[in-house]
C-alpha cells in the first residue's frame, strides 16, 4: 500500500481549521493508496487540540502533533518527522482542498518521476473579498522549472514533495516562515534550494486548493510586509554564501517591481502601497538575515508561533 501524507500546520485558528480538516477528509485517493493527515499544533492556546481530536474521532487517518518550538518551519519539520508517505503534501489552516486534490497530486507525481516538488493552483475561497485575498496562483497552464530560473513557482499553501528530495535537501530553514525570526519565505527558500541543486519543480493547475481571505485590508498589508521581509531574508541567506544567482533573482524581482510601479502610478492605492512595501521590505529582510547570522539566533529566540 502506497501512502501520501498531508501536513497542516496551525496555531489558534480553531474555526478555520475545522473546515480545512473536513475538506481533507472528503478527498479520495486512488486504489492502492492510503492517506495520512498530520495536524501540527504550533503552540495553540485555543480549542485547536479539540478540533483535531474531533476530526480524528470521525476519521482515524488524522494524527495530532504538538510542536512547542515557535515558527512555521519548526512545525513543518515536525510534521515531516511524523510522515509515512512517499509523497508529502502541505496546505494551510486557512485553506480548503478541492475534492480531487489528492488524486490529482498522485497522478502528477506518478506521471513524471523527475519532479521533486510540485506546486498546485490556489484559487480564492468562494465569496471572498478580492481586496483581502493573498497567496493565490490561478494560471491554467502546467509548467516545469529548472535552474537557472526564478524560484517563484507557487505558494506554501499548496506545496508538495517526493519524500527523498525533501529529506536530502535538509528540511525547512527554521529562521524562515511565519512566526519565525525572519517572518516568512520558507517555501521560497525550499524551492530555491531544490532548483540550485538541479531538481525539477512543477506547477500543476489540476491540483487545486482554495484560500480564504484575510480579515481586513490592514491584515493584507501586514502579510505583504512579512512576505517582503522574508523574501529579503531568504535571498540574503544565499547572497551571504556567495551565490550569484540569488543576486540575479533580486535584480529580476526589483526591476519588475519598479517597472510596474511607474506604470501603475494612477492605479489602485493599495497596489502601489504593496509595491512600496516590497521595495522597502526586501532590503530590510536582507539586513535582518545578516543580523540573524551575526547573533547566531540568540537574539531571536522565543518569538510567537506560526500564525
N, C-alpha and C positions, 0 to 999 in steps of 0.2 A: 504493500500500500504506500503510495507516494503522498507527501504532506506539503501543504502550503500554510505558512504561518502568517497571520495578520497581527501587527502590533499597534495598539492605540495607547499613546501616552497622554496623561490627563492630570489636571490639577484644578480643583474647585470649580468644576463645571458639571455638576450632577445632573442638571436638567438636560443640557445638550447631550451629555454622554449617553443617557438612556436611549435617545433616538439613534445615535451612532451605532450602538451595540445591537439595537433591534434591526437596523438595516443590514448589518453584517450577518446576523443570524438567518436572514432570509436569502442569503447568497448561496446558490447551489454550487457544487463542484462536479467535475466530470467523473464518470465511472473510473474506479481505480485510484481515486484521490480522496483525501480527507483534509478538513480544515482545522487548524488550531488558532484560537483567538486569545491573545495575551493582552490584558489591560494592565498598564503600568501606572500606578498612582505615585506621582512625584510630590508627596507631602501634602495631600489634600487635608483640609480641616472641615469640609462639609460632609455630605452624605455619599460621597463617591464610593467608599467601600460597600455600602448597602446596595448601590446601583449595580456594581459589579457582581455582588453575591446574588442579586435577583436575576441578572442575566444568566448566571451560572446555573441557577435552580431551574431555569427554563431550557437551557441548552448547555449540556455538560462539556462542550468544546471550549468554553470560556475558562480562562485561568487568570488569577489576580496576583499581581506582584507589587509590593510596596518598595519604592526606592527613595531613601531619605536624602541622598545627595542631590542638591538643587541643580536644576538645569536640564533642558530637553535632551541634550546629548547623553547625559548620565542615564536618563530614563530610557532612551532608545537602546543604549548599550545593555541595560538591564533586561530589556525585552529580548534582545538578541541572545543573551545568555540562556534564556528560557526556551528559545525557539527550537523546534524539532524539524522544521520544514527545509526542504532543499531550495524552495523559493520563500523569500521573506518580504512581506508587503507592509507598508506603513500608510496609515491615514490618521487624521486628527480628530480630536473630540468635538470639533465644531463642523463635522462633515457627515454626509450620509453616502453610502455606496449604492450605485446602480445595481439592480438585481443580478445582472450578468457580469459584474466586475471581476470576480474570481475566475470564472470560465474564460473571459477574455484575456486575463493575465496569463493563465496557464497556457492557453493557445499561442499567445505571442512569444512566450519564452521557449516553448517546445518547437515552434516554427523556425527559430534562429538560435542555435546553440552559441553563437558568437556574442550575443547580448549578455552583458554582466549586470546592467542596471537599466530599468525601464520606467519612464515617467508616463503617467496617463493624463487623459483630458480632465480638466477641472472646470465645471460649469457653475454658474450662480445658483444658489438654492432657490427653488420656486417661490416667487412672491417677494424676493429680497430687493432692497433699495439699491439700485445700481451705484449710487454715490457712496455706499458704505461697504462695498464688496472689494476685497483684495485677494491676491493669490489665486487667480483663475488663469486657465490656459485653454482656449477654445478652438484652436486650429483643428481642421478636419483631415489634414494630410499627415500620414505616417512619415517619420523622419529617422535617419540614422546619423550618429555623430561620432567622429574620431578626431583625435589630436592631429593638427592644431585647429582648434575652434574655440568659441566661447562656451563656458560651462553652463550657460543659461538654457538648460534643456527642459526643465519643468519645476514643479514645486514639491516640497516635502510632504504635502497632504495627499499625494498620490505618487509615492516613490517606492520602487520595488526592486529586489535584488535576487540574483543567484547567491546562495549562501557562501560558497567558497571565495569569490572575489571580495565580498563584504568583510569576511574574516581576514583574508590575506592583506587587504589594504590598511587594516588597523583600526576598524570601527570608527565611531564618530569622535571628533575633537571636542573634549568636554569644556573647552573655553568658549566654544561657539554654541548657539542655539538659544531659544527663548528662556529667560531666567538664568542664563549663564553669564559670566563676566562680560562677554563681548556680544551678547544680546540676540544674535540670530545667525543665519547663513551656514549652519551645519550641513544643510542639504547641498548648498552651492559648493562648499569645501569638499564634500564627498564626491560630487560629480567631477570636480576639477582633478582630484587625486586619481580617480579611475581613468580619466582621459589622459592624464600625463604619463601614466604607465602603459598606455597603448590599448586600453579596453574599448569596446564598442558600447555606446549608450544609445538608447532609443526613446522616441516619443511615439506612443501608440494611442490614437484617439478613440479606439473601441473600448478602452479601459476607463470608465467614467466614474468620477466622484463629484458629489455636489457639496459646495462650500457655503456655509451660512455667512450672512453679512455681519460686520461689526455693529456695535450698539449705536454708534454715532459717528459723525464726520470727524470729531475730535479724536476718537479712538483710531480711526483710519490713519490720521496724520501721525499719531504716536507709533502705529505699526510701521508706517513708511520710514519713520526716523530710526526705529530699531533695525529695520532691514538695511537701511543705508549704512549705519554704523557697523553692523555685522558683515556686510559686503566688504567694506574697507578693511575690517579686521581679517577677513578671510584672505583677501589679496595681499594684505600687509604681511601675513604669515609667510606666504610663498616668496614675496619680494625679499624678505629678510634672509631667506635661504638662497638668494641669488638666482631665482627662477625668472628669466627674462620674459617668458610667456605671460606671467602674471602682470608685468608692466604693460604688455600689449593689450591684455584684456581690459585693464583700467583705461587705457587710451581709447579703445573701441567704445567702451561704455560712456565715458565722459564726452567724447566727440559727438556721439549720437545724441546725448542728453543736451549738450549745448546747442546743437543744430536744431533740435525740436523745440527747445526753449524759445529761441528767437522766432521760429515760425509760428508759435502759438501765443505770442505776446497779447493778442486780442482774444484768446480763448478763455476757458473757464479759470476762475481764480484758483480753485482747488488744484487744477492740473499744474499751474505754474508754481504754486506753493510746494507741491510734491517734488517737482524737479529741483527747486531750490534746496529742499531738504536733502536730496541725494548729493547735490553739488557740495554741500557743507558736511553732510554726514560721512561721505566716503573718505575724505582725508582725516576727519576726526577719528574714524574707525581704525585707520592705519596707525595713527598716533596711539590709540588705545592698545593696539596689538604690541607696539613697541614697549609701552609702559608695562603691559602684562608680562612680557618676556623679561624685562628688567627686574621686576619684583618677584619673578618666579611663582606667580599665582597667589602669593601670601596676602597681598592687598585685597584680593577679590573673594576670599572665602566667605561663606555664609550669606550669599545673595539669595533672594527669593526663588521659589521653584519655577517650573517650566511654563507656567501660564501667568 
